[in-house]
Amino acid sequence: YAEHAQFEDPLQYSDNLSSVKSAFKSLPKIFKDSEVTKSDAQIDTNPMKLMLETRYEWKGIKKETVIRSVVLLTLNDQEQIVRHEERWNGDPIPNAESGFF
């Protein structure tokens, strides 16, 4: 990831590497386990496009959630990720670059 990388999904927006790392480090606090159950990729484009189906097991409650997402990874000339966008169910993010949190 580039120093000024952006991460966005329907719940949050991060605009620098430190906050992107924090977003990913928080996942084990929320989920007991996660597993990618299906995947496909188009990596010869920019942004690269990953189609994922991920099963999440919540911590503290016996509940699982499956999220089908389209992940767009935009690279700079140094092949670093400058934007990581996760579109749940393939839908564009409603409040792009504002996030819920």
C-alpha positions in Angstrom: 0.0 0.0 0.0 1.2 3.5 -0.8 1.6 6.0 2.1 -1.5 7.9 1.0 -3.6 4.9 0.2 -7.4 5.0 0.5 -9.6 2.2 1.7 -13.4 2.3 1.4 -16.3 0.0 2.0 -19.9 0.8 2.9 -19.0 1.3 6.6 -15.8 3.3 6.5 -13.4 5.5 4.7 -9.6 5.7 5.3 -7.4 8.1 3.6 -3.9 7.2 4.7 -1.8 4.0 5.3 -2.1 4.3 9.1 -5.9 4.3 9.1 -6.0 1.6 6.4 -3.9 -0.6 8.7 -6.2 0.2 11.7 -9.2 -0.8 9.7 -7.7 -4.3 9.0 -6.3 -4.7 12.5 -9.8 -4.2 13.9 -11.3 -7.2 12.1 -10.1 -9.8 14.6 -11.8 -7.8 17.4 -15.2 -8.2 15.6 -14.9 -11.6 13.9 -13.9 -14.9 15.4 -13.1 -16.3 12.0 -13.4 -15.6 8.3 -12.9 -17.6 5.2 -12.9 -16.8 1.5 -15.3 -19.5 0.1 -15.2 -18.4 -3.6 -12.9 -16.2 -5.6 -12.2 -14.9 -9.1 -9.9 -12.2 -10.3 -9.1 -9.9 -13.2 -5.5 -8.8 -12.5 -4.5 -7.5 -15.9 -6.5 -4.3 -15.4 -6.1 -1.2 -13.3 -8.0 -1.2 -11.1 -7.6 -4.9 -10.6 -10.9 -6.6 -9.9 -11.4 -9.4 -7.3 -14.8 -11.1 -6.9 -15.0 -12.7 -3.4 -17.4 -14.5 -1.3 -16.3 -14.4 2.3 -17.9 -16.1 5.3 -17.5 -14.2 8.6 -18.1 -15.7 12.1 -19.0 -13.1 14.6 -17.2 -13.0 18.0 -19.4 -13.5 21.1 -22.5 -14.7 19.2 -23.3 -17.8 17.1 -23.9 -16.1 13.8 -22.3 -16.2 10.4 -22.5 -13.6 7.6 -21.6 -14.1 4.0 -20.6 -11.1 2.0 -20.2 -11.2 -1.7 -17.9 -8.4 -2.7 -16.2 -6.8 -5.7 -12.8 -5.5 -4.6 -11.2 -2.8 -6.8 -7.4 -2.3 -6.3 -6.0 0.7 -8.0 -2.2 0.8 -8.4 0.3 3.6 -8.9 3.3 3.5 -11.2 5.3 1.8 -8.5 2.6 -0.9 -8.3 1.5 0.1 -4.9 -2.1 0.1 -4.0 -3.4 3.7 -3.9 -7.1 2.8 -3.6 -8.8 -0.3 -2.2 -12.6 -0.2 -2.6 -14.9 -3.0 -1.5 -18.3 -3.1 -3.1 -20.6 -5.4 -1.1 -22.9 -7.4 -3.4 -21.1 -5.5 -6.3 -23.1 -2.3 -5.5 -21.3 1.0 -5.7 -20.6 2.6 -2.3 -23.6 4.9 -1.6 -21.7 7.6 0.2 -18.4 7.3 -1.6 -15.5 8.8 0.3 -17.6 9.7 3.3 -18.2 6.3 4.9 -20.6 5.5 7.6 -18.0 5.7 10.4 
